[in-house]
Every structure is written in C-alpha cells, then in structure tokens.
Amino acid sequence: MSSGPVVESVDLDWLPAAVDVSSATSNAAAAMNLEQMERNALLRALESSRWNVSQAARLLGITRDALRYRIEKHGLSVPE
C-alpha cells in the first residue's frame, strides 16, 4: 500500500492527509478522534470487500483475528 518503506497518510486514501493532534484539548479528545478514524477505516475496508473479513484484513494490513477483534470492539455488524 505504500510507495516506500514508510506508510504515510497519503498512502491510505481513507485517512486525512494531516491530523493536528496538538490542537486537541485533552488525550481523551485525541483518543476519541483516533477511535473514530479507526472505525471509519474498518468500515471502508469492510464495505469495499463486501464484508469479506480476509480481504478487508489484507487491505488494512492486519490479521483476520485483529480485524475481528476491532469489529467487536466497535460494535460493527453486517448491514441488513
């Protein structure tokens, strides 16, 4: 997914190009934003793979077990 040895936000089209964490008023606010970003990234990968966990995990560069953990963590489920 990266053009070089370091993955940057431009390599991941679902993340904003720049995130200014220093402007966050607290660690909780920054964590909430990271949680939202993680949830959005999960949803995009799952939707683009039609909820195929193996394909979505490959897109995200994580294991299926890690993806299943995060799906449960965020309370995500296949839309009806």
Secondary structure by P-SEA (a helix, b strand, c coil): ccccccccccccccccccccccccccaaaaaaaaaaaaaaaaaaaaaaaccaaaaaaaaacccaaaaaaaaaaacccccc
